[in-house]
Amino acid sequence: MIQDISAIMFDERQIHTRIKELGEQISKDYCGKTPVLLCILKGASMFMADLMRSITIPVEIDFMAISSYGDSRKSSGVVQIKKDVDVNLDGRHVIIVEDIVDTGLSLKYLKDYISKHNPNSLATCVLLDKPSGHKIEVSVEYIGFQVANEFVVGYGLDYAQKYRNLPFIGILKEEVYS
């Protein structure tokens, strides 16, 4: 797999340092509360596991699975729910944990969908934000890293279900996906 990577964007140390900082900020911001961390599968699973271990207040967790990419490198713009939330979110403090914000369409869909569950508050925590890819305005309260318009994989992010297990975030060589 490593031969398919043109460059390492963020190594393990950089990722873990930034996640620790995010966990500390969330712990401070939600002191006295028990937020629900809502992990968006599959891409955010590694990020979520490390993030929740960096949070020092009680949390609950749940998972949703959505799809807008399939095996493509570009979002279709149509979001499908593959696994819905199980926890009652009414009156709760919810933090959507997502791997990457690219177009913003999936995150907007998720925020609108979760808002219908009447949470007391709703925030988002993303590992990567790609502002140049945004097709719509979408607010994100906690951002790990901003990235340029590169095709990134690793640390949960995939291309055609591959590369998720890389311990770093790297740029996929164009010949792999073109």
VOBA-941514 format. One record per residue (C-alpha): x, y, z; residue number from 0. Coordinates in nm, 4 decimals, decimal comma. Layout:
N
- east / north / up / nr
- X / Y / Z / NUM;
...
REM end
This chain:
178
- east / north / up / nr
- 0,0000 / 0,0000 / 0,0000 / 0;
- 0,2791 / 0,2419 / 0,0839 / 1;
- 0,3910 / 0,2429 / -0,2799 / 2;
- 0,0547 / 0,4046 / -0,3687 / 3;
- 0,1236 / 0,7077 / -0,1463 / 4;
- 0,2983 / 1,0097 / -0,2999 / 5;
- 0,3550 / 1,1891 / 0,0326 / 6;
- 0,2699 / 1,1646 / 0,4002 / 7;
- 0,0620 / 1,4657 / 0,4961 / 8;
- 0,0296 / 1,3949 / 0,8717 / 9;
- 0,2261 / 1,1288 / 1,0566 / 10;
- 0,1115 / 0,9321 / 1,3612 / 11;
- 0,2669 / 1,1738 / 1,6096 / 12;
- 0,1049 / 1,4795 / 1,4500 / 13;
- -0,2348 / 1,3079 / 1,4410 / 14;
- -0,2231 / 1,1930 / 1,8031 / 15;
- -0,0999 / 1,5319 / 1,9273 / 16;
- -0,3839 / 1,7127 / 1,7517 / 17;
- -0,6462 / 1,4630 / 1,8707 / 18;
- -0,5267 / 1,5086 / 2,2302 / 19;
- -0,5770 / 1,8847 / 2,1882 / 20;
- -0,9276 / 1,8305 / 2,0478 / 21;
- -1,0133 / 1,5980 / 2,3377 / 22;
- -0,8942 / 1,8557 / 2,5902 / 23;
- -1,1024 / 2,1294 / 2,4250 / 24;
- -1,4160 / 1,9124 / 2,4129 / 25;
- -1,3640 / 1,8147 / 2,7790 / 26;
- -1,3429 / 2,1832 / 2,8722 / 27;
- -1,6389 / 2,2903 / 2,6564 / 28;
- -1,8675 / 2,0117 / 2,7831 / 29;
- -1,7577 / 2,0101 / 3,1488 / 30;
- -2,0545 / 1,9014 / 3,3626 / 31;
- -2,2310 / 1,7453 / 3,0649 / 32;
- -2,2300 / 1,3994 / 2,9091 / 33;
- -2,2158 / 1,4474 / 2,5344 / 34;
- -2,3008 / 1,1772 / 2,2831 / 35;
- -2,0198 / 1,1216 / 2,0357 / 36;
- -2,1830 / 1,0128 / 1,7108 / 37;
- -1,9231 / 0,8390 / 1,4959 / 38;
- -1,9881 / 0,8344 / 1,1236 / 39;
- -1,8748 / 0,4968 / 0,9947 / 40;
- -1,6536 / 0,3721 / 0,8521 / 41;
- -1,4055 / 0,6520 / 0,8004 / 42;
- -1,4217 / 0,8148 / 1,1434 / 43;
- -1,3801 / 0,4929 / 1,3449 / 44;
- -1,0044 / 0,5290 / 1,4097 / 45;
- -1,0411 / 0,9001 / 1,4835 / 46;
- -1,3335 / 0,8353 / 1,7193 / 47;
- -1,1457 / 0,5652 / 1,9127 / 48;
- -0,8515 / 0,7960 / 1,9780 / 49;
- -1,0676 / 1,1042 / 2,0360 / 50;
- -1,2859 / 0,9433 / 2,3032 / 51;
- -0,9744 / 0,8239 / 2,4873 / 52;
- -0,8552 / 1,1860 / 2,4919 / 53;
- -1,1772 / 1,3183 / 2,6462 / 54;
- -1,1689 / 1,3333 / 3,0263 / 55;
- -1,5413 / 1,3755 / 3,0960 / 56;
- -1,8122 / 1,1094 / 3,0704 / 57;
- -1,9332 / 1,0477 / 2,7150 / 58;
- -2,1735 / 0,8133 / 2,5440 / 59;
- -2,1137 / 0,6862 / 2,1943 / 60;
- -2,3232 / 0,5789 / 1,9015 / 61;
- -2,2636 / 0,5108 / 1,5347 / 62;
- -2,4227 / 0,5997 / 1,2038 / 63;
- -2,3225 / 0,4746 / 0,8622 / 64;
- -2,3903 / 0,6818 / 0,5545 / 65;
- -2,2721 / 0,6664 / 0,1978 / 66;
- -2,2317 / 0,9270 / -0,0704 / 67;
- -1,9157 / 0,7983 / -0,2396 / 68;
- -1,9505 / 0,4239 / -0,2969 / 69;
- -1,6179 / 0,3203 / -0,4533 / 70;
- -1,5792 / 0,6511 / -0,6341 / 71;
- -1,3370 / 0,9287 / -0,5465 / 72;
- -1,6102 / 1,1915 / -0,5821 / 73;
- -1,9245 / 1,2301 / -0,3770 / 74;
- -2,2476 / 1,1597 / -0,5598 / 75;
- -2,4140 / 1,4284 / -0,3489 / 76;
- -2,6868 / 1,1786 / -0,2568 / 77;
- -2,6596 / 1,0581 / 0,1020 / 78;
- -2,7916 / 0,7171 / 0,1989 / 79;
- -2,8286 / 0,6072 / 0,5608 / 80;
- -2,6848 / 0,2582 / 0,5954 / 81;
- -2,7112 / 0,2423 / 0,9781 / 82;
- -2,9202 / 0,4835 / 1,1820 / 83;
- -2,8547 / 0,6217 / 1,5281 / 84;
- -2,9709 / 0,4011 / 1,8193 / 85;
- -2,9416 / 0,6385 / 2,1171 / 86;
- -3,2295 / 0,8745 / 2,1972 / 87;
- -3,0809 / 1,2161 / 2,1190 / 88;
- -3,3746 / 1,4230 / 2,2484 / 89;
- -3,2369 / 1,6864 / 2,4856 / 90;
- -2,8788 / 1,5560 / 2,4566 / 91;
- -2,5549 / 1,7290 / 2,3623 / 92;
- -2,4467 / 1,5632 / 2,0378 / 93;
- -2,1078 / 1,5845 / 1,8704 / 94;
- -2,0929 / 1,4399 / 1,5188 / 95;
- -1,7488 / 1,2840 / 1,4690 / 96;
- -1,6558 / 1,2709 / 1,1012 / 97;
- -1,3363 / 1,1856 / 0,9139 / 98;
- -1,3383 / 1,4587 / 0,6485 / 99;
- -1,5482 / 1,7467 / 0,5231 / 100;
- -1,5036 / 1,7652 / 0,1487 / 101;
- -1,8082 / 1,9096 / -0,0319 / 102;
- -1,9957 / 1,9702 / 0,2949 / 103;
- -2,3083 / 1,8040 / 0,1535 / 104;
- -2,2900 / 1,4925 / 0,3728 / 105;
- -2,2241 / 1,6950 / 0,6870 / 106;
- -2,5121 / 1,9312 / 0,6130 / 107;
- -2,7384 / 1,6305 / 0,5596 / 108;
- -2,6228 / 1,4785 / 0,8896 / 109;
- -2,6712 / 1,8022 / 1,0824 / 110;
- -3,0209 / 1,8487 / 0,9408 / 111;
- -3,1069 / 1,4843 / 1,0119 / 112;
- -2,9760 / 1,4887 / 1,3707 / 113;
- -3,1480 / 1,8229 / 1,4369 / 114;
- -3,4813 / 1,6460 / 1,3784 / 115;
- -3,3985 / 1,4306 / 1,6849 / 116;
- -3,4225 / 1,7475 / 1,9022 / 117;
- -3,0767 / 1,7531 / 2,0622 / 118;
- -3,0077 / 2,0220 / 2,3208 / 119;
- -2,6953 / 2,1116 / 2,1231 / 120;
- -2,5261 / 1,9870 / 1,8094 / 121;
- -2,1588 / 2,0283 / 1,7228 / 122;
- -1,9227 / 1,8654 / 1,4769 / 123;
- -1,5682 / 1,7393 / 1,5185 / 124;
- -1,3816 / 1,6483 / 1,2016 / 125;
- -1,0338 / 1,5136 / 1,1553 / 126;
- -0,9853 / 1,6869 / 0,8198 / 127;
- -1,1508 / 1,9864 / 0,6587 / 128;
- -1,0986 / 2,0551 / 0,2887 / 129;
- -1,2291 / 2,4145 / 0,2476 / 130;
- -1,1473 / 2,4315 / -0,1236 / 131;
- -1,3837 / 2,1372 / -0,1827 / 132;
- -1,6838 / 2,2896 / -0,0054 / 133;
- -1,9867 / 2,3268 / -0,2294 / 134;
- -2,1961 / 2,4730 / 0,0522 / 135;
- -2,1295 / 2,6701 / 0,3686 / 136;
- -2,1060 / 2,4346 / 0,6643 / 137;
- -1,9892 / 2,5168 / 1,0173 / 138;
- -1,7495 / 2,2896 / 1,2043 / 139;
- -1,6724 / 2,3545 / 1,5694 / 140;
- -1,3696 / 2,1256 / 1,6086 / 141;
- -1,1224 / 2,0733 / 1,3234 / 142;
- -0,8171 / 1,8526 / 1,3402 / 143;
- -0,6405 / 1,9765 / 1,0271 / 144;
- -0,7252 / 2,1764 / 0,7179 / 145;
- -0,6039 / 2,0189 / 0,3954 / 146;
- -0,5656 / 2,1260 / 0,0358 / 147;
- -0,7609 / 1,9675 / -0,2456 / 148;
- -0,5651 / 1,6404 / -0,2444 / 149;
- -0,6986 / 1,2850 / -0,2447 / 150;
- -0,6056 / 1,1674 / 0,1049 / 151;
- -0,6194 / 0,8209 / 0,2557 / 152;
- -0,5133 / 0,6496 / 0,5756 / 153;
- -0,6113 / 0,6666 / 0,9406 / 154;
- -0,9649 / 0,5572 / 0,8513 / 155;
- -0,9951 / 0,7338 / 0,5166 / 156;
- -1,0202 / 0,5046 / 0,2173 / 157;
- -1,0282 / 0,4684 / -0,1542 / 158;
- -1,2486 / 0,1754 / -0,2633 / 159;
- -1,2361 / 0,0395 / 0,0959 / 160;
- -0,8539 / 0,0239 / 0,0946 / 161;
- -0,5871 / 0,2174 / 0,2874 / 162;
- -0,7989 / 0,2730 / 0,6031 / 163;
- -0,5452 / 0,0843 / 0,8146 / 164;
- -0,2498 / 0,3117 / 0,7367 / 165;
- -0,1366 / 0,4798 / 1,0625 / 166;
- -0,0826 / 0,8149 / 0,8871 / 167;
- -0,2703 / 1,0359 / 0,6415 / 168;
- -0,1130 / 1,0372 / 0,2977 / 169;
- -0,1786 / 1,1638 / -0,0502 / 170;
- -0,2857 / 0,8884 / -0,2881 / 171;
- -0,1001 / 0,8811 / -0,6202 / 172;
- -0,3262 / 0,9977 / -0,9010 / 173;
- -0,2555 / 0,6907 / -1,1143 / 174;
- -0,4171 / 0,4741 / -0,8461 / 175;
- -0,7590 / 0,6375 / -0,8794 / 176;
- -0,7632 / 0,7824 / -1,2301 / 177;
REM end
